[in-house]
Amino acid sequence: MARIKKPELNLILADKLLAWADKYDVTKDGYVRGLYEALSTRKNLQVWASLNPIEYLPVPELKAGLAMAKWTRFITVLRNVLVFLPVALTWAAVGQATTAFSKYLKANGSDIVNFLDFWQNGYGVLGSEWKIANVALLDFLIIMVVIVLTLLASVFSRRVTELQIMSEKETDRERILLSIEIASYLFDKQKITNVTMNQSLARAIDKLLNATDAIEATAKSLEKTSKSKGLN
């Protein structure tokens, strides 16, 4: 039975880079495109190995909470407009009541009433929608809406901040992990210097020591097995 050929490391890393770039919509970034092509073709890797991935990988734009942030801005603008509506409505009602009161005085000069009493009752001259009780009730309702919108804006704003913080942490974590994988793969492709040679030598020594320990452990295990068989 033929053995299934495992995908090469450069192709695996290229796929990871492309998946990350698609996820954060940075596929058009120059570093990402160039590195992906180099990993896919295994060409010019020495050039890309000289660049630090943590510095050149693009920082994705945060998109978490954008919809809620738009609603927060809309609610805030609406709240700011409604704050002035009771004042405007009250002054409009005062103007209507003053005009109607003047007409009433001209028609009923001998029957003079108090302005507030006229504003409340209208006496058939002032429309009911401009009476002081109705205007006061409408002002109250608008103020209550302003209070509710203020609370909603505060809650939404806090939630947007939390979403952005969590998204930023996750984005940074994935970016750093990918940078480490890229740097680890490209390390051996760097131009040979004293530093890279020493580090490569240190890696080789570590692997040799690990292999030696494994061989020693295997030898001890075999020795114990042979002794136990000899006793039997």
SVG drawing of the C-alpha trace seen along z (x, -y; Angstrom):
<svg xmlns="http://www.w3.org/2000/svg" viewBox="-67 -96 97 115">
<polyline fill="none" stroke="black" stroke-width="0.4" points="0.0,0.0 1.4,-3.4 2.2,-5.8 0.2,-9.0 2.5,-11.9 2.3,-14.5 2.0,-18.1 5.2,-20.1 5.7,-22.6 5.9,-25.6 2.5,-24.8 1.0,-24.3 2.3,-27.6 1.2,-29.3 -2.3,-28.0 -2.3,-29.3 -1.1,-32.7 -3.9,-32.9 -6.6,-31.7 -5.5,-34.4 -5.4,-37.1 -8.9,-36.1 -10.3,-36.2 -9.0,-39.7 -9.4,-41.0 -5.7,-41.8 -5.0,-39.6 -4.0,-42.7 -1.2,-43.6 2.1,-43.6 4.0,-41.6 1.2,-39.0 1.0,-38.6 4.8,-38.4 5.3,-36.0 2.5,-33.7 3.9,-33.5 7.4,-32.8 6.1,-30.1 4.0,-28.5 6.9,-28.4 9.8,-28.1 11.6,-30.9 13.4,-33.9 12.9,-32.6 16.2,-34.0 15.0,-37.5 11.8,-37.0 13.7,-35.4 15.5,-38.7 12.2,-40.4 10.7,-40.2 7.1,-38.9 5.9,-40.6 6.9,-43.9 5.7,-43.3 2.5,-41.4 -0.4,-43.9 -2.4,-44.8 -6.0,-43.9 -8.7,-46.5 -11.1,-45.8 -14.6,-45.0 -16.2,-43.7 -19.0,-45.8 -19.2,-48.0 -23.0,-47.6 -23.6,-48.3 -21.2,-51.3 -23.3,-52.7 -26.5,-52.3 -24.8,-53.9 -23.8,-57.0 -27.4,-57.2 -28.9,-56.9 -26.5,-59.6 -27.3,-62.0 -31.1,-61.4 -30.7,-62.0 -28.8,-65.2 -31.5,-66.5 -34.4,-65.5 -32.7,-67.3 -33.7,-70.7 -37.1,-69.6 -39.0,-70.3 -37.6,-73.8 -38.5,-74.5 -42.0,-73.0 -42.6,-75.0 -41.7,-78.3 -43.8,-77.4 -46.7,-76.8 -46.1,-80.1 -46.2,-81.9 -49.4,-80.3 -51.0,-81.0 -49.9,-84.6 -51.4,-85.2 -54.6,-83.5 -54.8,-85.4 -54.5,-88.7 -57.3,-87.7 -59.4,-86.8 -58.8,-90.1 -59.8,-92.0 -63.0,-90.0 -63.7,-90.0 -62.2,-93.1 -64.5,-93.4 -64.0,-89.7 -60.3,-89.7 -58.9,-86.4 -55.4,-85.3 -53.0,-84.3 -52.2,-80.9 -55.9,-80.3 -56.4,-81.1 -53.5,-78.9 -55.0,-76.0 -58.6,-76.3 -58.2,-77.9 -61.7,-79.4 -62.4,-78.2 -59.6,-80.3 -56.5,-78.3 -56.3,-74.8 -56.2,-71.9 -52.8,-70.8 -51.3,-74.0 -52.9,-74.0 -50.3,-74.0 -51.3,-70.5 -50.9,-68.9 -47.6,-70.6 -46.3,-69.7 -47.2,-66.0 -45.5,-66.0 -42.4,-67.6 -42.4,-64.9 -42.7,-62.1 -39.8,-63.5 -37.6,-63.8 -38.3,-60.2 -37.3,-59.2 -34.1,-61.2 -33.4,-59.3 -34.0,-55.9 -31.8,-56.8 -29.0,-58.0 -29.1,-54.6 -29.1,-52.7 -26.2,-54.7 -24.2,-54.0 -24.9,-50.3 -24.2,-50.0 -21.0,-52.0 -19.7,-49.8 -20.6,-46.6 -18.8,-48.0 -15.7,-48.6 -15.8,-45.1 -16.2,-43.5 -13.4,-45.6 -11.0,-44.7 -11.8,-40.9 -11.4,-41.2 -8.1,-43.0 -6.7,-40.4 -7.8,-37.5 -6.4,-39.3 -3.1,-40.0 -2.9,-36.4 -3.4,-34.9 -1.1,-37.4 1.7,-36.7 1.3,-32.9 1.4,-33.2 4.5,-35.4 6.2,-32.8 5.4,-30.0 6.7,-32.1 9.9,-33.1 10.5,-29.5 10.1,-28.2 12.2,-30.9 15.0,-30.8 17.0,-28.1 16.6,-30.1 18.4,-33.1 21.8,-34.1 24.5,-32.3 26.0,-34.5 27.8,-33.7 24.5,-34.2 22.5,-31.9 25.3,-29.3 25.5,-29.3 21.8,-29.0 21.6,-26.2 24.5,-24.4 22.7,-24.8 19.5,-23.3 21.5,-20.4 23.2,-19.7 19.7,-19.8 18.4,-17.3 21.5,-15.1 21.1,-15.2 17.5,-14.2 18.3,-11.4 21.1,-10.2 18.7,-10.2 16.1,-8.3 18.7,-5.7 19.9,-5.4 16.4,-4.9 15.8,-2.3 19.0,-0.5 18.1,-0.4 14.6,1.0 16.1,3.7 18.6,4.6 15.8,5.0 13.9,7.1 16.8,9.4 17.6,9.8 14.0,10.7 14.0,13.3 17.3,14.7 15.9,15.2 12.9,17.0"/>
</svg>
